[in-house]
Amino acid sequence: MKIEIKDLNFKCIIGILDFERIEKQKVIVNVSFEYEFDKDIFIDYSEVSSFIKKQMKKKKFLLIEDAIIYFENELYNKYKINKLYLKISKPNILKDCIVSVSN
């Protein structure tokens, strides 16, 4: 089974520049994962999206790469996921493009 959570967007503190550590920025998170579905064992996608949003706001990561590594570890440990894909974008950080990092 494959679950995709697309365009989860919110504002948080993320970045290494001074203004990035003060002003919240819009981020967009896309996550998809595969797992063995069973009627008694399933992954609640609302729980996953809520977890990502809460942790992004709480942790105030310096780098998007740090966030990717953190969520890889946490989601693999928390759920029986076979394959995980994460992409975090900062759409407003540069004037003429969207910056994204994925695993």
N, C-alpha and C positions, 0 to 999 in steps of 0.2 A: 504494500500500500504506500502511496506517496501523498504527502500533505504539502501544500504550498501556502505560505502566508506572504502576500504581495503588498507592497507599498504601505507598510506599517509606518506612519509618519507622526512625528512629535518633535518637540524642542527640548534640547538638553545642552549641558556644558560638555564640549568635546574639542580638543585641539591643544596645541602647544603655544600658540601666540597669545599675547596678553589679552587682546579683546575676546579671544575664543574662551578664555577662562573666566570672563565676566559676563558676557552676553550669551544667552541661549541661542543655539542655532537649530535650524530645521535639519533633521536627519530622516532618511528613509531606509527602512530595513526590509530586505527580502530574505526569507528563509524557506528552504524546502528540505524535507527529509523523508527517507524511506524506512519502513519498519514492517515487521511481521504482524499483521492484524489478526486479532482474535476477539470474539465477542466479549470476553471477560478482560481482555488487555487491549486498551486503546489509548491513544495519546490525545488529550484535550487541547486542540489548537488554540482555544481562547486562553488557556493556562500558559501555553508557550509564549504567545504574543504579549500577555500581561507581564510575564517574567522578564522578557527582553526589555520592554519599556521601563519597568521599575528599575532594573539593574543599570540600564544606560543612564537614567537620571541619578541614581544613587552613587555609582562608581565615578562619574565624571572623568572618563578615560582621556588620556593625553593623545593617544593615537587611535585611529580606526583599527589598525592592525592589532592593538592590544585588546580591543573589544571583540574582534573576530576570534582571537585565540581564547579569550575568556569564555565566550559563548560555546565554542567548540567543546572545550573541556566540560563545562557545566551541563550542556545538553546531552552529550554522550554519557556522562555519569548519571544523570537524572532519569533518562529514558533509554529503552533498548532500541536505539537507532542504528540502522545499518549504514546509511549514507546521509551526509549532511552537507548542505550548501548554504552559505551565508554571504550576503552582499549588503554593505552599509554605504550609503551615499550621503554626501553633504551638497545639496543642490545650490546653495547660495553662497558658498565660500569664495568662488571666483566669479568674476563678472560674466564671462562668456562660455562657461562650461559647468558640468556637474562632475564632481570628484567622487569616485567610488573605489572601495577596496572589497575584494571577495577572496574566499579561500579556494 
